[in-house]
Amino acid sequence: MTRLTVASLNTRGVPLFSSDLRSRYTAIAKAFETSDTDVVNLQEVFTYYHLRLLRTSMPSYRASFRPSAAGPAGGLVTFSRHPVTGNTYKRFPTPPVAEIRALPRMTRLTASLQGMLRTGLPGITILNTHLSANRDGDWSPTSRYHGLQQTQLTTLAQYAGTVEEPAVLTGDFNIARDSSLYRDFLGNSRLTDAFGDDCPPTFHQAYLPPDRPPHCIDFVLLSGPKLTVESAHLDDSHPSDHLGLTVRLLI
């Protein structure tokens, strides 16, 4: 068997040019560079400036992304210490206007820019994604975000189903683990959660309103019988509003 360690982290790429980006991204990159992590899926790497900060301090990794005008498409980058055999990027479709009319203007504008990055490695496919944020913290079927997130999840499930080899899908899904959206997605995609039934909150309480509890909204999901989880843990040491996820796999 081959061991593969995969990590995922939303780097909190906003505000774009504040929050001491240089120090924050350098710290994130150096932490991975000195680790034994083979593959790192990062979200919210919105500009080429963000990407350059990471690449400078991660010389042992290859960066996989699809270029867009401002930076990596969808803010998604996969760093790999193994050879990359190719990559593709697929945007999420925009739901009908009636489904998103009640959403904040920024959510409507950015929804069509988000999607999923597929990176091929020898014998395994790595998928990286970032769904639209739910600013209300309400994932019930009556939520104004429900139609948008359901459309994105349906597309993601269909896309993941086209991968024939073993696959690892990670990212910031922005849906609560205890929601029907999450349960339905697992059922439709036939993916398994690397953390099983034990996934504590992946978002720091300090960045939420005082009356809103944190949830597990970031995931590492697996496809194919050839993947076995050796260990899975969260990392709260990164300078981000999200916690990092790290999974050690046997292939």
GIRAGI-V796152 format. One record per residue. RES is the residue in one letter. SS is DSSP state (H for helix, E for strand, C for the rest). OMEGA is omega in whole degrees, 0 to 359 (* if undefined). D_FIRST is the distance of its C-alpha to the first C-alpha in Angstrom with 1 decimal. Layout:
res=[RES;RES]
ss=[SS;SS]
omega=[OMEGA;OMEGA]
d_first=[D_FIRST;D_FIRST]
This chain:
res=[M;T;R;L;T;V;A;S;L;N;T;R;G;V;P;L;F;S;S;D;L;R;S;R;Y;T;A;I;A;K;A;F;E;T;S;D;T;D;V;V;N;L;Q;E;V;F;T;Y;Y;H;L;R;L;L;R;T;S;M;P;S;Y;R;A;S;F;R;P;S;A;A;G;P;A;G;G;L;V;T;F;S;R;H;P;V;T;G;N;T;Y;K;R;F;P;T;P;P;V;A;E;I;R;A;L;P;R;M;T;R;L;T;A;S;L;Q;G;M;L;R;T;G;L;P;G;I;T;I;L;N;T;H;L;S;A;N;R;D;G;D;W;S;P;T;S;R;Y;H;G;L;Q;Q;T;Q;L;T;T;L;A;Q;Y;A;G;T;V;E;E;P;A;V;L;T;G;D;F;N;I;A;R;D;S;S;L;Y;R;D;F;L;G;N;S;R;L;T;D;A;F;G;D;D;C;P;P;T;F;H;Q;A;Y;L;P;P;D;R;P;P;H;C;I;D;F;V;L;L;S;G;P;K;L;T;V;E;S;A;H;L;D;D;S;H;P;S;D;H;L;G;L;T;V;R;L;L;I]
ss=[C;C;E;E;E;E;E;E;E;E;C;C;C;C;C;C;C;C;C;C;H;H;H;H;H;H;H;H;H;H;H;H;H;C;C;C;C;C;E;E;E;E;E;C;C;C;C;H;H;H;H;H;H;H;H;H;C;C;C;C;C;E;E;E;C;C;E;C;C;C;C;E;H;H;H;C;E;E;E;E;C;C;C;E;E;E;E;E;E;E;E;C;C;C;C;C;H;H;H;H;C;C;C;C;H;H;H;H;H;H;H;H;H;C;E;E;E;E;E;E;E;C;C;E;E;E;E;E;E;E;C;C;C;C;C;C;C;C;C;C;C;C;C;C;C;H;H;H;H;H;H;H;H;H;H;H;H;H;H;H;C;C;C;C;C;C;E;E;E;E;E;E;C;C;C;C;C;C;C;H;H;H;H;H;H;H;H;H;H;C;C;E;E;C;C;C;C;C;C;C;C;C;E;C;H;H;H;C;C;C;C;C;C;C;C;C;C;E;E;E;E;E;E;C;C;C;C;E;E;E;E;E;E;E;E;C;C;C;C;C;C;E;C;E;E;E;E;E;E;E;C]
omega=[177;176;177;178;184;178;178;181;167;188;184;184;177;355;189;187;174;181;177;185;184;181;183;182;176;179;178;183;181;178;178;181;181;180;176;181;181;185;180;174;181;176;180;169;196;186;176;174;174;184;181;178;180;183;183;183;178;186;182;182;169;180;177;179;174;184;170;186;185;185;179;182;180;184;186;176;173;176;184;172;177;180;177;183;179;177;175;177;180;177;172;177;176;180;176;183;182;183;185;183;184;183;176;184;181;178;179;183;186;185;182;179;184;183;185;180;178;180;179;171;179;175;182;177;178;178;183;184;176;180;179;181;175;186;182;186;181;182;178;179;180;180;178;178;190;183;180;183;178;177;179;181;178;178;180;179;179;181;179;180;179;181;185;181;177;184;174;179;179;173;177;183;181;173;182;182;181;181;176;177;180;181;180;180;178;180;182;184;184;174;178;181;182;179;179;180;186;177;178;181;180;178;183;179;185;182;180;172;184;184;183;181;176;180;169;182;177;187;167;185;188;178;176;183;184;182;178;180;175;176;178;180;176;180;182;184;183;177;182;175;176;169;177;176;178;181;174;185;168;180;*]
d_first=[0.0;3.8;6.7;9.8;13.2;15.9;19.5;22.7;26.3;29.7;31.5;35.0;36.3;39.8;42.5;41.7;43.6;44.2;42.5;41.9;39.2;38.8;38.1;35.9;33.6;33.5;32.4;29.6;28.4;28.7;26.7;23.7;24.3;24.1;21.0;17.3;17.1;15.4;17.3;20.7;22.7;26.4;29.4;33.1;32.9;36.2;37.7;37.0;38.4;35.6;33.0;34.7;34.6;30.9;30.1;32.4;30.4;26.9;27.1;23.4;22.6;23.6;25.6;25.2;28.3;31.1;34.5;37.5;41.0;40.5;36.8;33.3;33.8;33.5;32.9;29.1;27.0;23.2;22.4;19.2;18.0;16.1;18.4;20.1;20.8;23.7;25.0;27.6;29.7;31.4;34.3;35.1;38.3;41.4;42.7;46.4;48.9;50.0;46.6;46.5;50.2;50.1;47.3;47.9;48.8;46.0;43.4;45.1;45.1;41.4;39.9;39.8;38.2;35.0;32.0;28.3;26.3;23.5;21.4;19.0;16.0;13.9;12.1;13.3;16.8;18.2;21.5;24.0;27.3;30.5;33.0;36.7;37.6;39.6;42.5;44.0;41.1;42.0;39.3;41.6;42.5;45.9;44.5;45.8;42.2;40.9;41.6;40.1;36.8;36.6;37.1;34.3;31.9;32.8;32.1;28.8;27.7;28.9;27.2;23.8;24.4;24.7;21.1;19.3;15.8;13.6;15.9;16.6;20.4;22.0;25.6;28.9;30.0;33.3;33.3;33.4;30.7;33.4;35.1;35.4;34.2;30.7;30.7;31.9;29.4;26.4;28.2;29.0;25.6;23.5;21.2;19.9;20.7;17.8;20.6;21.6;25.2;25.4;26.2;29.2;31.4;29.9;33.4;35.6;38.7;40.9;40.6;41.8;45.4;46.4;46.6;43.2;40.1;36.7;34.0;30.3;30.5;27.2;24.0;20.3;19.6;16.7;16.8;14.8;13.1;9.6;9.8;9.9;12.2;11.7;15.1;17.9;21.2;24.3;25.8;29.6;30.2;30.4;34.0;33.8;35.2;31.6;28.9;25.5;22.4;19.0;15.8;12.4;9.6;6.1;5.5]
